[in-house]
Amino acid sequence: QVQLVESGGGLVQPGGSLRLSCTASGIIFSLYTMGWYRQAPGKPRELVADITNGGNTNYKDSLKGRFTISRDNAKNTVYLQMTTLKPEDTAVYYCNAQVSSRWAPYWGQGTQVTVSS
């Protein structure tokens, strides 16, 4: 079955950095657009960034320059490098895999990121 397993979340001070990883199994990873979403308490889930199978990236406007998405097809893994973290970045971060808009995406279980002093 398909599994997306996120890791790398945790508690970090404002201004710090974290790198999230999501390793996929059960899919042909190289065919999928991979994305990171986040959901803060009381707010809807939102797109953070995604990267197509061709390597094209897309970011939430307000996160450009601080967050970087990348992928390693040999490792079936997508990364999210987060820098200069702010308290408002606190959320559960979810990995997403979608091969086509006509098909339902797969989701990971989420990893908590807390930015606090």
N, C-alpha and C positions, 0 to 999 in steps of 0.2 A: 504494500500500500504506500501511498504518498506520505512522506513526512518532511516537514520543514522544522528544523530545530535551531532556535535562536540562542545565542550566548553573548556574554560580554556586558550585560547590564550591571547596574550597581549604583552605589552612592558616590557622588563626586561633588567637589566644591565648585561654586561659581567660578568660571574662567578655566576650568579643567577640561580634559578631553577623555573620550571613551571611543573604543572601536567595537561595534557590534558585528557579529558574524551570524550567518544563517546558512546551514548546510542542508541540502535537499537530497532526498533519496526517493526512488520510485518514479522519477520522471526523467525525460531526456533534457537535462538541465540547459543545454546549449540552445534549445529551441524556445525557451521561455523568456518573457520579460519578467524581471525580478524587481520587486518593489519593497520599500519600507514605508509603513504607515505608523501613526501613533495615535493614542487616545488618552487624553487627560481626564481626570475625574469630572463628570458632569458635562463633558464636551463630546461632540461626535468624532468618530475616527477620521483622520485626515491623511492625505498623501504627504510624505516627507520627500521621497525621491524614488525614481525608478530608472532602470537601465534595460534597454532592449537587448535582444539576442545579438544585435549588431554592435552593441556598445554605446548607443546613443543614450544620453542621460537627460533627465528632467527633474527639476527641483521645485519645491514650494518656494515661491519668490523670496519670502522673508528669511529663508535659510541658505540662500546662495552665498557662497563664500565661507560659510562656517561648516557645512556638512558636505561630505564627498561620498558618493556611492561608487562601488567598483565590484567587479566580479572576476572569479577565477573558474573558468569552465572545467579545468582539469581537476579541480577539487570540489566541484558542484557547490560552490560557496559564493555568497554575495556578502559584501561588507558595507558598513556605514561608519565612516570616520566622522566623529563629531568633535568639534573644537569650540573653544570659547563658550562653553556651555552656560546657560542661564537658567534661573529657577523656572521660567516658563517652558523650558524644554522637558520638564518633569512629566512623564507619561509612561504608559506601557507601549513598547515598540514592537510592532508585528511585521513579520516577513510575509511576503505575498508572491505567488508565482502564477502567471497567467500566460497561456499559449495563444489565446485569441479572445477577442471581446465576445465571441459567440459562446464561449465556454466559461463556466464558473471557475473563479480562481481558487487556488489552494492557499491556506493560511497556516502560519505557525501558531504556537501557543502564547507567544509574547514574552518579552523580557522587560522588567521594570528598570527604568532609568529615573533616578532621583537626584536633582541638583539642589544642594542645600549646604549651608555653612553650619 
